[in-house]
Amino acid sequence: MEAALIPTHNLSIRKEEEILFQYIALDQRSQYDPSLAHRHSYYEIFLFNKGGGTHQIDLGTYDIPDHSIHFVLPGQVHKVNREHGSYGSILLFSTDFYYLVNSTSTALPDRFLTAYAGGSPVMTLAPEQFAELQQLSYAMGREGAGATDIHMDVVRSYLHIFLLKCGLFAETAAYPTLRAESLLFGRLKQLLEEHYRTQHLPSFYAASLLVTTKKLNELCRQHSGTTLNGLIKERLLIEAKRLLLHTGYIVKEISYHLGFEDPAYFNRFFRKHTGYSAGSFRRQPQG
């Protein structure tokens, strides 16, 4: 019931126009009130030049310091209450915009949160580190205004560098104290990344983490807006899309690689969740 009452916002402004990346200033008028709890279907990275106020992300409420970076993953519930005089910018991008064009997932924000920052969605940087990331964000904003395929390729390259730099800076960054639930969700995401190809059942992850499947489902709903089974399916689908777009493997080989014993079942699974057969998806033009 709670999930249905929390609005989910998308990047697309019109059905016929799919937006994959945006750079916006924090003082730019939004189509909704960011101080009210909401979700997004895309990633958000906040860069706070000047802090002040609080940012609630799932179960945690975090102060907004100067020179801080805040990561909000798709499906997470959050709201921002900035004090007067606080300013900065936001990077918004879809999963496919970044994920499908890179051969590695180690720099993706959710992977970053579990691998580098111990699950924290907020890190505070030294002024010179923040300035370096800010310059990269400005460059993404300039290139993103071009909106051509070449401009978007440049934005993806800057974004990849931005996230890698976050990983480097994470070693010296300051983090707020994490709740036990956030740490557990971080461990779950890391476990899923390691085993999604071979372990498709929630029971495996529950047993590995010594908790019940019901507990993990509650945790996943709080942190991502979906169940553990939904997270497993999402991870399988994104890998299937990457392999279809960027390798020469036939559909049968991809299905076996992802742990499906029956290629026909894999194709039904893919069509159910994307609206395309695996073969037709491969033939679709990609923006």
N, C-alpha and C positions, 0 to 999 in steps of 0.2 A: 504493500500500500504506500509506504513512504516513497519508494522510487517513482511511483506514478505522480506524486505530488511535487516532485522536484523537476523543474523544467530542464530539458537538454537542448543546448544551442549548437547549431551547425555552422560551418564556414560558408556554405552556399547561400547566396542572397536570393537567387531565383533557381527554380528547378532546372532550367535549361543551361544555367551557368554554374559550373563546379569550380569553386575556389580552393586551391590547395595550399596556398601560403599567403600570409599577411604580416605586415609590420605596422604597428599602430602605436601612437603616443598614449600614455595613460590618461592625459587630459582630453583626449578625443571623445566626443559624445558617443555613448554606446546605445544600441537598440534595446538594451535591457538594463536593469539596475544591478551592478556587480556586487552591491552590498547585501543582496538577498541570495540565499543558497541556490546554487544551480550547478549543472554539469555541462561538459562539452563533449562532442564526438571527436575532438582533435586535441593535439598537444598545445599547451601554453607555457611559455617561458617568460617570466617577469624579470625585468632588470630595473631595480630601484636605485636610481642615482641618489635621491634624497629620501630617507625613510620617514617613518611616523605612522602609527596606526597598527592594525593587526590583520593577519591573513589566516582565515580558518580553512584548513585543507583536511577533509575527512574528520578524523577524531582529534586532530591537533589544532591548537590555536597558537600562531607564531607571531612574535613581534616583527615589525618591518624595519630592520636597521638600514643605515646608509650602505651603499655598495653591496647589496645582497641580490642573490639570484634565487628565484622561486620556480619550482617545476610543478606543473599540474598535468597529470596524465589523463587520457580519455576516460570518461566515466567517473572520475573523482568528483565528489561534492565539495565546492569551495565558495567562499565569499570574501570580498576585500573591503575593509573599512579603513581608508586612508585618511590621515590627518591633513588639514589644510597646509599646503606648502610641500607636501610629498609629491614627487614626480619621477617619471621614468618611462619605460616603453615595454611593449610585449611582442614576442614572436609567436605567431600562430601557424600551425601546419598540420596537415593530415598525416595519418600513418603511412599511407601509400606514397605520399610525396617524398618522404625520406627513405622509408624502408625498402621499397621495391627497386631502388637504383643503387643500393650499396650491397656489396658481397659479404659484409660483416655486420653484425648487430651490436658490436661491443660499444658503440658510441650512442645508440638510441637512448633517449631519456630514461625509460624504465629500466633498461640494462645499466645505465649510469647510476641510477639511484641504488640498485642492489649491489653493484660491483665496486663503486667508488665511495659513495657517501653513506653506506650503511643503512640505506632506506630513508634518509632525511630528504624532504622536499625543499629544504631551504639551506643555503650556505652563504656566509658572509666573507667577502674577499678583501684583500689589501687594495687600496685605491688604484695602484698601478695595474693590478690584475683585472680589476673591474673595468678600467679604462680600455684595456686591450679587447675585452669581450664587447664593450660598448661600440668600439670602432667596427668590429665585425658585424654587429647588429645594424649599424648605420649602413654599411656596405650592402647588407641583405635588403634593407629598405629601399636603397637606390636601385638595385638590380631588379627587385620585385616589382617596381613601378613599370618596368618595361614589358612584363607579362608575356614575352615570347618564349618559345621553348629554350632558346639559347640563354636568355636571361634567367629562366628557372633552373637551368643546369648550373649556372654560376651561383645562384642562391643555394642550391643543394651543396655545392662545394664549400661555400662559406659556412653553412650550417654544420657540415661534417667537422670542419676545423674548430668551430665554436664549441661543439660537444667534446671533442678531444681535448681542447684547452681546459674545459671544465674538469675533465678527468685529471689533468695535470695539476690544476689549482686545488683540487679537492684535498690533496695531502696536507695543505697548510690552511685550509678553510676552517671557519668556526661553525659549529652546528648546534642547534637546540637539542635539549634532551628528548629522546624518542620514547614513545609509549611502547609497552610490550606488544600491543596489537600491530603496530607499524613494523616492528622488527620481525614479527612472525610473517607478516605479509611479504616483506622483503625476502625472507628465506624461502617462502613458497615460490615467488617469482624466479628466484635463482634456480630452485629445483626444477621448475617447469622448463626453464631455458635449457637445462642439461638433459632432460628426459622426454620432452614432448614428442619426439619421433617414435619412441618405443613404448611409452606409457600413456595411454589415452584415457585411463580410468581414474576418477577422483580418489578412489580407495587407495591407490598406490601412494599418492601425495599425503593423504591423511596418515597412513601407517608410517611413512618416512618421517613425518613431523610429530608423531606421537599425539595426535589430536583426532577428534572425530570428523567425519565428512561433513556433518551438520555444522560444526564449528568453522570449518574452512569455508563452507558456503556463506555463512553469515559474515565472515571476514571479507570475502571477495565482494559481496554485495556492498559492504560499507566502503571499501576502498576503490571499487571499480564499477559498481552498478550492475554487475552480472555475477553468475555463479562460477564455481571452479570449472564445471563442465564447459561453460561459455568461454572462459579464458583458454582452456585447452583447445577448443575448436578455433578460436581466433588465431592462436599461434600456429596451428596446422594450416589454416587458410592463408596466412601471410607468407608462410614458407612455400606453400604450393604455388602461389602467385609469382613469387620470386623465381622459382625454378622454371615455371612456364614461360616467363618473359625473358630470362637471362641464361638459359641453358638449352642445349639441344636434346635433352632427355625426352623420350616419348612418355606419354601419359602413364603407361604401364610401369615404367621405371620409376617415375615420380611417386606413384602410389605405393610401391614397395619401399622406396626410400623413406616415406613418411609412416611406415608401419601398417599400411592397409594390405591385408592379404588378398583381397579381391578388388581388382581395378574397377570393376563395374560399381561396386559399393562406393569406392572413392569418387567416381564420377557423379554418382547420385548425391553424395555428401557435398561435393563442390557446387553442383547445380542448385541444391536446396539453399545454400547460404550465400550464393553470389548471383543467381539467376542465369548463369551461363554454364554450359558444359566446359570441361577443361580445355578441349580443343578450340571451341569458339572463343573462349577468353583469350587464348594465345593469339588469335587473329584480330582481336580488338585493337584499334589505334590507342596508344598511350600518350597522354599529354605531359 
